[in-house]
Amino acid sequence: MPEAAPRKPAQDAASERAAGQAPHPTRLAALQRTAGNGAVTHWLQRTGEPGVREQARQHAADPTAHGEWGTFRDMMARAGFSNDVTDAAWQLVLGGIAEQGQLNDEAMAKFSERQEQRDHRASNSWYQELVKLIGDHLEIDTPTLALWSGGREVSDYARANGHTPLESTAFGGVVDKLTLSSDWMLKTPMWNVLSKAFVNRARGPVHIFLRAYNPESVLIAQEIPQLRVVMALNPAVRLIWHPVYTAADGRLMEITNDLELARDASYPTRDKCVQVLYDYLRLIHDPANARSERAYTEMSARLAANGNPQ
């Protein structure tokens, strides 16, 4: 009879936990080295959870049973990752998803400020270890790094214009194509952790593409403040803002100071970019253009909430 494939520490610990057994001390030590004491403590304390969370725990206990394991493995191989890194990254991703539900609950119970809640959700030690493992694979393959807000199409637009968003890095490009979990709240903190590591790699101009402005978005509340820290250490890092509008034919265009649509229109400050974007949505936007209706509606609601005329 062929020998069974060796199991990973997290698999053994989780399986023993599911069976009502205490994980073997050597396996706990290995798990602690991989994911940290906090993750191990939560793992041991976790009881059976219904639905998506229970499924996430089962996938973390048996990673290769996840339906996307083969796709992940193949994409990682094509991206140039070694088998060891692929195996470890997959375990950390699934372990993070399994851990995230409890952190989300704690964030809501312990904190009232949105940023404090976001910070606590992003404290997931599995995701932190993931960044340590694959951080060097978040490098850009163009001269400039890109950030964006307002829908996934904006990321594609930034890439088409010669900049590298997180989703176009070696590792980001892999996980961007996966579902991982049907509960986006279990995986969004992973993207927040990855985005922070991504902006820390900025070494020159950063192009920011804005189709919608939300001061509580990850872009404005997390990525830009982190970039300010990087800018204080490296004067070569500067921000270039692009207001983006989707025309009725689906093309993404940028808004000039004269409220015309062009292939390129950039501004040195966020405030000027947002002003031009709002002016165009408020004065020029065609209500029949359903492709930009969401941006217009969000802008109108924000202006109304602030007591500003529309």
Disulfide bonds with the S-S distance in Angstrom:
none
